Amino acid sequence: MPRKADVRKHEVKADLSNFQLAKAKSALTLQIYARRKKVGELQVGRGSLCWWGKHKQTAKRINWSRFTDMMNELAYGKDG
């Protein structure tokens, strides 16, 4: 019996404003889609990352130290 073709739920489109992220005002912008509807935008820069949720005018800025703490807690728990 043939398998159904997998339908992708998520899609990510990238825009790199400056090839070397070491320079000021350079960032990688990722547009995140779920089922062809934009759910947010993530901008990755040297000092931090910014998240714009769906229909949001202002970004949530998180520095790399805070992001590391958040990801470690998510992946390994508070005591990990």
Backbone torsions as a table, in degrees:
resi	resn	phi	psi	omega
1	MET	NA	125.4	-178.6
2	PRO	-69.4	144.9	178.3
3	ARG	-81.0	151.3	174.5
4	LYS	-72.8	147.5	175.9
5	ALA	-67.1	133.2	178.1
6	ASP	-68.7	130.7	177.0
7	VAL	-97.9	124.5	179.8
8	ARG	-71.8	131.5	178.0
9	LYS	-85.4	-39.6	-176.8
10	HIS	-114.4	148.9	176.7
11	GLU	-140.5	142.6	179.9
12	VAL	-127.6	129.3	176.1
13	LYS	-113.7	136.0	-175.7
14	ALA	-114.1	146.3	174.1
15	ASP	-137.2	116.4	-178.3
16	LEU	-102.9	113.2	-174.8
17	SER	-80.4	-22.2	177.8
18	ASN	-151.1	125.6	-173.4
19	PHE	-59.7	-35.2	179.2
20	GLN	-101.0	110.6	-179.0
21	LEU	-72.9	-0.2	178.5
22	ALA	-75.0	-17.8	-178.6
23	LYS	-87.1	153.3	178.1
24	ALA	-64.9	151.1	178.9
25	LYS	59.8	33.3	175.5
26	SER	-115.9	143.6	-177.1
27	ALA	-160.6	157.1	171.8
28	LEU	-105.4	122.8	-179.7
29	THR	-108.1	125.7	179.1
30	LEU	-114.5	123.8	176.0
31	GLN	-98.8	122.2	-173.8
32	ILE	-103.4	129.0	-179.7
33	TYR	-123.4	143.6	171.7
34	ALA	-126.6	121.4	-177.2
35	ARG	51.3	45.7	176.0
36	ARG	68.0	11.1	175.5
37	LYS	-113.7	132.7	-178.6
38	LYS	-69.0	127.1	179.8
39	VAL	-108.1	-12.5	177.9
40	GLY	169.1	178.0	180.0
41	GLU	-139.1	133.4	-179.5
42	LEU	-117.4	125.3	178.1
43	GLN	-113.1	120.4	-176.3
44	VAL	-106.8	120.8	179.8
45	GLY	-125.5	-173.8	-178.7
46	ARG	-64.7	-46.7	-172.3
47	GLY	-96.7	-16.4	-176.0
48	SER	-167.3	178.7	170.7
49	LEU	-128.3	152.7	-178.0
50	CYS	-127.0	138.9	179.3
51	TRP	-120.7	126.7	171.2
52	TRP	-110.9	116.3	176.7
53	GLY	-75.9	175.4	-179.9
54	LYS	-56.6	126.8	177.7
55	HIS	61.1	26.8	178.9
56	LYS	-99.6	139.0	179.9
57	GLN	-91.2	-25.5	-179.7
58	THR	-114.9	150.5	-177.5
59	ALA	-96.3	155.3	170.9
60	LYS	-98.4	114.8	-177.3
61	ARG	-97.8	133.1	-179.3
62	ILE	-132.3	125.4	177.9
63	ASN	-77.0	165.9	-173.2
64	TRP	-64.8	-33.7	178.1
65	SER	-64.6	-45.6	178.7
66	ARG	-64.2	-42.2	179.3
67	PHE	-61.6	-42.2	177.7
68	THR	-60.2	-45.1	178.0
69	ASP	-60.8	-45.0	-179.4
70	MET	-62.6	-44.1	-178.4
71	MET	-69.6	-39.1	177.6
72	ASN	-63.9	-40.8	178.4
73	GLU	-66.4	-41.7	178.9
74	LEU	-63.6	-44.2	-175.0
75	ALA	-78.8	-38.4	-170.7
76	TYR	-119.6	-3.4	-178.4
77	GLY	85.2	172.3	-177.5
78	LYS	-62.7	-35.3	-175.3
79	ASP	-92.4	-3.3	-174.7
80	GLY	-80.2	NA	NA
